[in-house]
Amino acid sequence: MRRFVTTLFVLGAVLAVAAGVRAEVALTVDSGKVVGQIDEKIYSHFLEHIFFSCNGGLWGELIWDRSFEGNGVSGGWRIKDGCVVLNTAAPNQRMTFGDAKWKDYEYTLEARKTGGSEGFLILFRAKNDDDYYWYNMGGLNNNTFYLERGTKAEKRRRGVGKGTPGTVEPEKWHTIRVRCEGPQITIWYDGKQTFDFKDDDKAHLAGKVGIGAWNTRARFRNVKVTALDGKVLFEGLPEVPARPAVAPAWEPYGAGKVDESRENPLNGDVCEAIASDGGETGLAQKPLCIRKGETYKGSLWVRGEAPDGLVVRLLDGEKKLLELSLPAPKEEWQEVPMELKPGATAENATLQIGVRGKAKVWLDQVSLSPESWRAAGGYRPDLLKAIADLRPPVIRWPGGSFSANYRWKDGIGPQSKRRPYSKMAWDDKDVNSFGTDEFVAMCKKIGTEPDVVINIGMTEPIEKRGDYCQEAADWVEYCNGPSTSKWGKVRAENGHPEPYNVKFWEIDNEVWRLKPDDYVSIIKQFVPAMKKVDPSITIISCGSGQLGRNWGDGDTAVIAQAAELSDYLSVHHYESPAKYADGPAAAEKFWRLLGEKIAASKNPKIKLFVSEWNAQSTDWRTGLYAGGALNVFERCDVVGMAAPALFLRHVSAKSWDNALINFDHRTWFPAPNYVVMKLWRDHYAPQRLEVAGEAGGLEVMATKSADGKKLYLKIVNPAEAAAEVRVEVKGGFAPARAAMLLVAPDSLEARNTLDKPDAVASAPGKVQRDGKTVRFTMPRWSAGVVTLEE
């Protein structure tokens, strides 16, 4: 009889799975057994200046590239003086041209480096933007020449052949010659052969050519492609690509001449020169979202001669919304205020700034913001609310990789005097509108603690380390020192007499290029200098990435040699979205191994700060991963703080589509990781309870509120089959009410968009209560929270 019943049970379970429903999951939660405390800081966030998250996003400045240092005109590429000119020193700037069917040919050109830190990208046999070869000349901080091949299938670049030492000399025309003959690739630089390799991959025996640069401004001329039989396939200059329509950049208009100028800019390295012999000539930017009834205030800085003055205009397509005349400029830089009151709404308006008649002026620092935003602190209200709704206990800032070149003193004081960020980073040439004061004010506004990441000068020669150490100590003093101290006085002069009392300080970011012992010596140099200014600060030291695969020895070194100087160890982990189900558990194993090392160190109180984590997508898989990861953080005692990345991202960004908050110039939408993280955060409780029973593939966490009146069950079902769940509550807790919020879009590809921001959202689910037992269904690919109240 027992065998027969068992057979029926197994058969029923098989039939249930076949029908898309697994056998019932039976769990027990002991409300009287608290097995751990959960630190609220695991719901922190990370705000980096990346993909216009701050300037162009959160900071309420409507104008992009206000000082003309970034996108420039035509997105950075232009034709000038018989050359193709690239004005932006950003990573991976490239363009291709020609015929994808070209096979064997010689490609010759001349290239000149006009600024930046590296060198040229010479592309050939390029099928498209994903499949190509490029010769990176001056890569790795202008030290190496090497060939790489990008493939769509692999979604990455890989080295081909052996690289050679090489440096691109600036302000000199260099000759480059590439010969492709069957599998043989030969390259000459200034008449000297630098590369010769046979690549037998027949999939790449044809393709277009191209030019580009990495973190470098450059010019190209005398471009020619010749078939090996002597036929000229291309000669001249390629057409430059148009700028993206959704990421604003300045565009010239009118019959006169508009050009970048390095002649006496107001700040930074460049300004814009406008010359006209008659009519109207100027600069335009779109799209701007303009609202009827709003007052827009701003200014521009101008010098030169324009007897007929300047004109500022707002257009909605061809329709003029308003026009404002500005007085004739003077010889020296002068700030000219402007106030615009449009009588209509336009979501894609154009701003024009021009001169009339015969004129020659230089323009810099164009600024425009809604007055209501300024009155509320200067932030874009919808994005600020999106952040505030997550109630982050801590926000990490300003990077990330952005920190490697960030100089905090460039981001304080009057906006018009701030120097732009030194490099183009992640599509974004930051103008430093959002600096220390704006960041701290935002944190206070939404009730969060700031975490400041310092720059240790990682890429600088070691003899400059002391300068960066002093800069870090000065930053601590600016934030925390009294108004009578040197930098506290500067803070007070900037309108903030009271100290900010910034508690958390992080000793740079992803220091994996350094030897572990070198970084330990930096901790021992910087931390005492910073604590001399404020002994109360909390120190976050850098650790590894990708579960120790990046700089795993660094974790061991910091824990063994600098534990007494560290309060947190900052580690990073980004996961493939395909591992939404098993990725969190794999990470948990690594966190716990680090916890064992910490427990055996001189400072067993160190906690992990998982300061960058996420699954790399914005479909529903990243929501499932977020739920699993947050449950891991709640139950893993060694994790004391965590923050996902990216936080904010303009939809024009070319990569890193994993942000929680995604926006354009009009509106925003939450990605699934935002939806789940908000749901989990809204149901945070500090006491972790014991859960007994076989979870059957579900990821389950049970917590209790500090007053003991609420109990939360946080469940992720990453499987394709639904699960029926029965939970019995033991102990003194007697649930009188039960409710459920569920995110179950029924597709791993489900996602939100600007047009459909609520396609993935939480909604009430069904939960049955019978005394101390509750029953509910977790649909396939779902995440939810059950709330029990006494």
Secondary structure, DSSP 8 states (H G I E B T S, - for coil): -HHHHHHHHHHHHHHHHHTTEEEEEEEEEEEEEEEEE--GGGG-EE--S-TTSTBTTTB----SSTTSSSS-BGGGEEEETTEEEE----TTEEEEES-TT--SEEEEEEEEEEEESS-EEEEEEESSSSSEEEEEEEHHHHTEEEEEEEETTTTEEEEEEEEEE----TTSEEEEEEEEETTEEEEEETTEEEEEEE---GGGS--EEEEEESSEEEEEEEEEEEETTS-EEEEE--------SSS--BEEEESSEEEEE-SS-SSSS-EEEEEEEEEEEEEEEEEEEE-TT--EEEEEEEEEE-TT-EEEEEEETTEEEEEEEE----SS-EEEEEEE--SS-EEEEEEEEEEEEEEEEEEEEEEEEEHHHHHTTSB-HHHHHHHHTT--SEEEES-SGGGGG--GGGGSS-GGG----SS-BTTB-----S-HHHHHHHHHHHT-EEEEE----TTS-GGGHHHHHHHHHHHHHHHHS-TTSHHHHHHHHTT--S-----EEE--S--TTS-HHHHHHHHHHHHHHHHHH-TT-EEEEEEEETTTTBTHHHHHHHHHHSGGG-SEEEEEEEE-GGGTTTHHHHHHHHHHHHHHHHHTSS-TT-EEEEEEEEES-SSHHHHHHHHHHHHHHHH-TTEEEEEES--EEETT-SS----SEEE-SS-EEE-HHHHHHHHHHHT--SEEEEEES--TT-EEEEEE-TTSSEEEEEEEE-SSSEEEEEEEEESS---SEEEEEEE--S-TT----SS-TTSS--EEE-EEEETTEEEEEE-TTEEEEEEEE-
